[in-house]
Amino acid sequence: MIKWSEEQEMVRKTVRDFVDTEIRPHREELEFGDLPPYDLLRKMFSTFGLTDSAKASFAKRIAREKAIEAGEANSDEGEGTRTRDENTVAFSVIPIIELCRVCPGMVTAMGVSMGLTASAIQAKGTIAQKERWVLDLLTLDKVGAWAITEPDSGSDAFGSMKATARRDGDEYVLNGSKTFITNGPYADTIVFICKLDEGNPAADRKVVQFVLDSGMEGLEQPKAFRKMGIHSSPTGMLFLNDVRVGRDRLLGESEEAFSGSGGREASKASFSIERTGVAAMALGIVDRCLELCIDYSREREQFGQPIGQFQLIQLKLANMAVAKMNLQNLVFSHIEMAAKNVPVSFTDASAAKLYAAQSAAAVANEAVQLFGGNGYMSEYEVEQLARDAKVLQIYAGTDEIQISQIARNLLAED
Amino acid sequence: MAMNIVVCVKQIPDPADPGELDPNTKTLKRDVKLILDEADSYGVEMALQLVDAAGGGEVTLVSMAPDDEVGGIRTALAMGAAKAVLVSDEALVGSDALGTAKVLAKAIERAGDADLVITATESSDGYTGTVPEQVAELLGLPSITFAKSIEVDGNTIKVKRQTEAGYDDVEAPTPAVISVTAGVVEPRYPSFKGIMAAKSKPVDEVTVADLGLDADAVGWAGARQEIVEIATAETREAGTIIEDEGEGYAQIVDFLADLKVI
């Protein structure tokens, strides 16, 4: 893929029109007024017919899974081998890019709910569990949260995880604190990741996942944190104090669903998806920064001429254009790979994420610099984009974690 | 009762990037990428809503262009129109309002039996505002202009016709030609599915000869209207700034009284 197709261009234009008309006017409330992003996202999804297509493809998938379970279909012809139309893949990427031109936090909120949370249940849940929770997440009727990080376990997510599940008759009792949970304060459906406490040492415990609904006894969802950027993505803590759940909430209805290499592979697969998504987010941020900077370089005059005439400004613009070109190529290659069903390796996904995060943060920071005093004021968008871009270097695996993954792969012996 | 509606749409240079005027022809250069005239998107939306309300029928687009540009038509097809007739012919270059109306009238006949023909009140690049009535006259149909809402009751079209003071209730038998005021409905965004479907919707591309028209009747050859001069619009005079020191309202009253508006 070397450029957007005609249909993709139409989708870009219509999504950009929507974002400019329906979302941009709410930027102030999203940024400083604690307006949750969900109603705007729902409006976007229903406007473009995505809610209906999510319902249709979910129904098809479940029917197929039921047929496989009943022995009426062959699981070998499953999704793993199916190629997709490039447009279909691009249509899921374009809204990410376009939203990030205005409000990167909305993509985080959307991605965690429809991506991470729904995928976790889709990957390991039973058919009944999928029917109970996944569709509502895919349509955004319900808001989802995926709870892994804890106050003392960040990059070392599983190693130092303290949250526990204890068996009690036919039930489990869940305890623990989770933090930095995207959508935490508003989540209706929560995937809670913890370790099964069988009286064994913490390091030997199995990782298990449960699906919780808001309002359950013992589950607390405090209000959102104040944070540096992505204000349109509410982030909070979750507290579980003796939350009792039946086996129907244990993902896969099996304590083994997440153990062994299967669980690790599943985590890696979801990390890969998350990391390639960051390239699209970075492209949106860089694209908008460059556009604003070009306009400003033409209009802003100092020393009797537009600042674009100064070479130090030109250097910034050129560097931004290079970043945009690289990110766009990365996004094009991810679209083509997804369409051809070529998996992105974990290391390549890490490399892409590292580059995307660093270049978005660098470009947005330089955009603030190019705007000078105006750039530091929130009236000019680059200030928000610079704060928002920073998170890309931290979440979905810090830059340092990506670097160590890339290095580990380089130094691995065959 | 099914409603079949023809909507006349124009593809124009993007007003955000309009290009330039040709000093020789004194018209807008049209060799840039063309988009659907926003003024027409209201008619397309109105037509789609009327077809929905009727519970059947379809919307057909009619457009003319000197080349085979379809970018703007695709947008209207993606919104939900079923098909299009595009008159594409180099002979159309230089057509005046009446020449345009002759072509559109023939294309509307080609599109099939329409219960209603909808147009904008005027295009955003030409602004003559006369084409809808000329089309109606050529087709021998009643014409209602400046519609802010349209209701179909059997074989009668009921229109609220916008006036300076408010609106008039006007009725006409079907079929009729109705021009729709910009801004009276909210044009829908095309859905992703609609965008995918638009490419495979039929666009009947025809020439002036296909419509049985003489090439001399259209374009520069047939134009009876001439653009004599193009000039830069006068810059507006700076307004008066009144510092309000408690008596500002009196100066506003005097100002309005001078204008004889109060």
Interface residues (C-beta under 8 A of the other chain):
Chain A: E6 E7 M10 V11 T14 D17 F18 T47 F48 G49 L50 S53 N87 F91
Chain B: R74 T75 A78 R188 Y189 P190 S191 F192 K193 G194 I195 M196 A198 K199
